[in-house]
Amino acid sequence: MTRAPLRTDRSAMITGIGAVTPLGNDFDTIADGLLAGRSGVVEIDGAGFSREARQFAAPVTAIPAVAADDSLDRLGRICLAAANAARADAGLGDRRGGPIAAARVGLVLGIGAEQLKGWEADFLAGGRQVFCPDRSPSLVHRIATHLGIDGPAVTVAAACASSGYALALARRWIATGLVDVCLAGGGDILSPTGFAAFYNLRALSRRSDDPVRASRPFDRDRDGFVMGEGSAVLVLEARRHAEGRGARVRGELAGVGMSGDAAHMVIPSDDPTEAARAIQLALRDAGVEPAGVDYVNAHAAGTPVGDVAEAAAIRLALGRAADGIPVSSTKSMSGHLVSAAAAFEALACLAAIDRQTIPPTLNLDHPDERCRLDHVPHVARPHPVTVTASNSFGFGGANLCLVIRRAA
Amino acid sequence: MTTPHLSCPVAVHATVTCRAAGIGVLREAPVPGAPPLPPRFLRHADEHTVVGIRAVQEAMAALGQSPGNPRAGAGDRFAVVAAPCGAGRPVSARTLVNLREGGPVTVSPHVVPQCSLHALASAVSVGLRIHGPNIGVGGGPEALSEAFVTALSLLDEPGVEGCWLVLTAWDEEPVLDDRGDVPGDAVCRGVALALDRAATGSLRLSLRTVPRMAVLDAAATTSPPGHPSLAALAILLEQAGRAGGPNLPGDCDGCLWSLRLGWGAMVNLDLAPAALGAMERRRIAA
C-alpha cells in the first residue's frame, strides 16, 4: 500500500537522461538492451591491467563528441558527453539562450578517484603530474563551464554509491531552493591501477574463459564482479519549474535513504541493520510502504559476501512483502560501473517504469539459497511498475537507496 | 524569489597540524579522552586520513570535556563529509612507479579503499563507529567550498542528526621525489567541525545565496576565485580558542571567516559574541 505521496512544488522530477555506457549511449538503446538481456561484457586486452593475459570487462565503445572537449581526458569526455545528452534530452538550452540560462542550475557528479585516474593517465603517457602540484580545476567545474552551468558544482564520492549520493544531493538542493534544475550522476573509467587493485583484492570474477557468463549476481557460483565503465547523468528539476516550461517528466526521485555500516573499510557488514535502514528511510521519505514497491534494482555486484548481505537487508527492510517484489541486478549485463553505477541503475529503474517490464539478472542459473528473493532470472518479466527502489552499497560501508516513482 | 539560507551551530571544532615527518608518529598516537580507533587502523591510511581523523578525535575529546554537554560521546547518526584536497598523491606515485617496474602484481589492494576520495570520510565512519552517511567531497582545489555546501545541505536528509565536516590540505602541495616521498617539512592540516542543530556552539556556519545569481560569461569558471586556504581557516580557529579571541577583520561584524563562492553564495563562520575566548578546540603540533 502506498501512502499519500509527499509531492510539493519542489519535488525532484526527472526530466532528462544522458548516458555513455557499455550498453549504449541513449535511453532507448539502453532500455532495449536491458530488457533483451544483452551483455556488455567482452574480452579486453589485459596487458597492463592484471596478471591474466586474457581479461574481460564492460567497456564503453564509443564516446559521442562534444564541442570544446579537447582539454578533457577520457573520464572527462565520457562525463561531459553524458551531461550534455541529459541537458539536450531535457530540452534545456545553453547559456546563449533557452531555459537553462533563466534557471538556477547546479551540477553534482559522483566520481570516486578523479585525481588518481588523471595522475595515472598522465604518468603512463610519460608525464610527472603525480609528483608535481597541479591546481587545475576539478572535472565538475570544467564540465559546468563547458555547459554554461552557473550554480553550485560539486564532486562527491562514496565508492560504488557515489553517483547515488550525487542524485541525493541534487534533490536536496532542489528541495531547499538552492537550485531549480540540477544535473546529477557520475562517471568512471577502466584503469590499470584500479583494475589491478580490485583484482588483487580478489573482488573481480576470474571466469576469464567465459566473459559473458562471469557477472552472475545472486548465483551460487558467482566469484566476483566484472569491471565496467561509463557515465549516467539525470536532470532533476523542481516540479513547478518543470511544469512551468512544459517539460516531459520521466519520473520522480521520490525518496532517499542513507546510512553507514561503520564496520569495515572494504567488507560489507554481515549485520543487515544499517543497509536495511537506508532502504527503510528511503521508503519513508517517499511515503511508500514496503508492499507499494514494484521493483528493487539490487546493488548485487556478484561478490560472494556482498550479495548475501544485500539479500538479508532487502528482507529485513521489506519484511514479508519481499516475497512478492521482483528483484534483479542489471550489473549482470552492464558490469559494475563503480562511481557511475547508482545513476546507471536509476536509469534502469526508469526503463522498468517506461516499459512496464522488469529487467532480468543474467546468469542466475542456481540462485544462492542465502539470497532468497523474487528473482527475475535470464529474461525480462512484464510487470506493472509505479514505484522502484534502487540500492547502492560502497566501500567504507556507504549505504544508499533511491526511490524512483512513475510521474503522476 | 526567496534566498536560501542554510545554517547550523558548530558544537565543537578542532585543528591538527603536522609536518610530513611526524605523520608516522601521529598514525600511532592515541588521542586522550577520545574514542579509540581499532588497533593499527591507520596503518595503510593516506596522510590526509591520518590528520583528518585525528582532528575529529580531538574535537570529540573536547566535546567530552564540556560539562553537561548532551552530545558528549554521541553523534552516532551524524553524517561525515570529508574534503581532502589532493589526497592520495604520494601513494599514487609509489603505486605508479611500482606498476611500471613490477607490473600489476605490485598494486596494493589498499589503494582503492585508502586513497580514493571517499577514504577519509569512510575512515572516520568506520574507525569511530559513526552510522550516518559518509561522503568524500571535492578532491581538487575547490574542495573547501564544495564541502561547506554539501555538509549544510545534508543536515536536512532523513535520519541525519548532524554532520562532522572534515577538511584537510597541505599548506603548499609538496613536490614529491622520484619514489613518491613527501619532503619532511611539508605541513598538512586538518580541521574538524561538528555541525549540530541541537547544540549551542560558539560558532555558526551558514550559507546564503545572493538574490539573483549572475550568469557567468564564457571566460569565467565556477571555481571560487583564488582557491581559499585551509591554513588561514585553521589559524583563525586556533586564535579563536585563545583568551581574547581572534583578530577579526575590520569589515566583519562577528564574522570569523567568510568565503565567497563563485556561483553567487557566501559561506560565513560567525562567532557567538558571548563565547569569545571560550571556544572548544584542541591542537596537535607533531
Contacts between the chains, C-beta under 8 A, distances in Angstrom:
chain1	res1	chain2	res2	distance
A	48	B	104	7.0
A	49	B	104	6.5
A	50	B	104	5.0
A	51	B	103	7.4
A	51	B	104	5.8
A	51	B	105	5.6
A	95	B	215	6.3
A	95	B	216	7.7
A	95	B	218	7.8
A	101	B	215	5.8
A	104	B	213	5.6
A	106	B	263	8.0
A	111	B	117	7.4
A	111	B	139	7.9
A	112	B	116	4.9
A	112	B	117	5.7
A	112	B	118	6.2
A	112	B	136	7.8
A	113	B	88	7.8
A	113	B	112	7.5
A	113	B	115	7.6
A	113	B	116	4.6
A	113	B	117	6.4
A	114	B	117	7.3
A	114	B	139	5.8
A	114	B	140	7.5
A	115	B	86	6.5
A	115	B	87	7.7
A	115	B	88	6.9
A	115	B	89	7.3
A	115	B	92	7.9
A	115	B	117	7.7
A	115	B	139	5.3
A	115	B	140	6.9
A	116	B	88	5.8
A	116	B	92	5.3
A	116	B	111	7.9
A	116	B	115	6.4
A	116	B	116	6.9
A	119	B	89	7.0
A	119	B	92	5.2
A	119	B	93	7.6
A	119	B	96	7.1
A	120	B	92	7.1
A	120	B	96	6.2
A	123	B	96	4.6
A	123	B	100	7.8
A	124	B	96	7.6
A	124	B	100	7.9
A	130	B	89	6.1
A	130	B	92	5.5
A	130	B	93	4.6
A	130	B	96	6.2
A	130	B	176	7.3
A	130	B	180	7.6
A	131	B	93	5.9
A	131	B	175	6.5
A	131	B	176	4.5
A	131	B	177	7.6
A	131	B	178	7.3
A	131	B	180	7.4
A	132	B	175	5.6
A	132	B	176	7.8
A	133	B	86	7.7
A	133	B	172	7.6
A	133	B	173	3.3
A	133	B	174	7.5
A	133	B	175	6.7
A	134	B	173	7.9
A	135	B	141	4.9
A	135	B	173	7.3
A	135	B	227	6.8
A	136	B	140	7.7
A	136	B	141	7.8
A	137	B	140	6.4
A	137	B	141	6.8
A	137	B	142	6.6
A	137	B	221	6.0
A	137	B	223	4.9
A	138	B	138	7.0
A	138	B	139	6.1
A	138	B	140	3.4
A	138	B	141	7.4
A	138	B	142	5.9
A	141	B	140	7.7
A	141	B	142	6.0
A	141	B	221	5.9
A	141	B	222	5.1
A	141	B	223	5.0
A	142	B	221	7.8
A	144	B	221	7.9
A	144	B	222	4.6
A	145	B	216	7.8
A	145	B	220	7.5
A	145	B	221	5.1
A	145	B	222	6.3
A	148	B	215	7.9
A	148	B	216	7.6
A	149	B	222	7.0
A	150	B	213	6.0
A	150	B	214	7.0
A	150	B	215	5.3
A	150	B	216	4.8
A	150	B	222	6.7
A	150	B	263	6.0
A	150	B	264	7.6
A	151	B	213	6.5
A	151	B	222	7.9
A	151	B	263	5.2
A	151	B	264	7.8
A	152	B	149	5.4
A	152	B	222	8.0
A	152	B	261	7.4
A	152	B	263	5.3
A	152	B	265	7.3
A	153	B	142	8.0
A	153	B	146	7.7
A	153	B	222	4.9
A	153	B	263	7.2
A	154	B	137	6.4
A	154	B	138	7.5
A	154	B	146	4.4
A	154	B	149	6.5
A	154	B	150	5.8
A	155	B	117	7.2
A	155	B	137	6.7
A	155	B	138	6.0
A	155	B	139	5.7
A	155	B	140	7.4
A	155	B	146	6.6
A	156	B	135	5.4
A	156	B	136	6.9
A	156	B	137	5.7
A	156	B	150	6.7
A	157	B	116	6.3
A	157	B	117	3.5
A	157	B	118	4.3
A	157	B	121	8.0
A	157	B	135	6.9
A	157	B	136	3.8
A	157	B	137	7.4
A	157	B	139	7.3
A	158	B	118	5.4
A	158	B	121	7.7
A	158	B	133	7.2
A	158	B	134	6.9
A	158	B	135	5.2
A	158	B	136	7.1
A	159	B	112	7.9
A	159	B	113	7.8
A	159	B	116	6.7
A	159	B	118	5.1
A	159	B	122	7.4
A	162	B	118	7.4
A	165	B	133	7.2
A	165	B	135	5.5
A	168	B	157	7.1
A	169	B	150	6.4
A	169	B	153	6.0
A	169	B	154	7.4
A	172	B	153	4.8
A	172	B	154	7.0
A	172	B	156	6.2
A	172	B	157	6.5
A	173	B	153	6.2
A	175	B	156	7.2
A	176	B	4	5.4
A	176	B	6	6.7
A	176	B	153	6.7
A	176	B	156	6.7
A	177	B	2	6.0
A	177	B	4	4.5
A	178	B	4	5.0
A	178	B	6	7.9
A	178	B	149	7.8
A	178	B	153	7.3
A	178	B	209	6.7
A	192	B	99	6.5
A	192	B	104	6.8
A	193	B	92	7.7
A	193	B	95	5.7
A	193	B	96	7.0
A	193	B	99	6.2
A	193	B	107	5.5
A	193	B	111	6.2
A	194	B	112	6.6
A	195	B	104	7.5
A	196	B	99	7.2
A	196	B	104	3.7
A	196	B	105	7.7
A	196	B	107	3.8
A	197	B	107	5.1
A	197	B	108	6.9
A	197	B	109	5.5
A	197	B	110	7.9
A	197	B	111	4.5
A	197	B	112	4.7
A	198	B	109	7.8
A	198	B	112	6.6
A	199	B	104	7.0
A	200	B	104	7.6
A	200	B	105	7.3
A	200	B	107	5.9
A	200	B	108	7.2
A	200	B	109	4.7
A	201	B	109	3.7
A	201	B	112	7.3
A	202	B	109	8.0
A	256	B	157	6.6
A	256	B	158	7.3
A	257	B	158	6.6
A	257	B	159	7.0
A	258	B	79	7.9
A	258	B	132	7.6
A	258	B	133	3.8
A	258	B	157	6.4
A	258	B	159	7.2
A	258	B	160	7.6
A	259	B	131	5.9
A	259	B	132	6.9
A	259	B	133	6.4
A	259	B	159	6.8
A	260	B	80	7.5
A	260	B	125	4.5
A	260	B	126	8.0
A	260	B	130	6.4
A	260	B	131	5.0
A	260	B	132	5.8
A	260	B	133	5.9
A	260	B	134	5.1
A	261	B	126	7.7
A	261	B	131	7.6
A	262	B	125	5.1
A	262	B	126	5.6
A	262	B	128	7.9
A	262	B	129	4.7
A	262	B	130	5.8
A	262	B	131	5.0
A	263	B	126	6.6
A	264	B	126	6.4
A	265	B	113	4.5
A	265	B	114	7.2
A	265	B	119	8.0
A	265	B	122	6.0
A	265	B	123	7.0
A	265	B	126	5.6
A	266	B	113	5.2
A	274	B	131	5.8
A	277	B	159	7.2
A	281	B	158	4.9
A	281	B	159	4.9
A	284	B	158	6.6
A	285	B	158	5.0
A	394	B	118	7.1
A	395	B	112	6.8
A	395	B	113	4.9
A	395	B	116	7.7
A	395	B	118	6.9
A	395	B	122	6.6
A	396	B	113	6.8
A	396	B	118	5.6
A	396	B	119	7.4
A	396	B	121	7.0
A	396	B	122	2.4
A	396	B	123	7.5
A	396	B	125	6.4
A	396	B	126	6.3
A	396	B	134	5.9
A	397	B	122	6.9
A	397	B	125	6.3
A	397	B	126	6.2
A	397	B	134	7.3
A	398	B	118	6.9
A	398	B	122	7.0
A	398	B	133	6.7
A	398	B	134	6.0
A	398	B	135	7.5
A	399	B	133	7.7
A	400	B	133	7.4
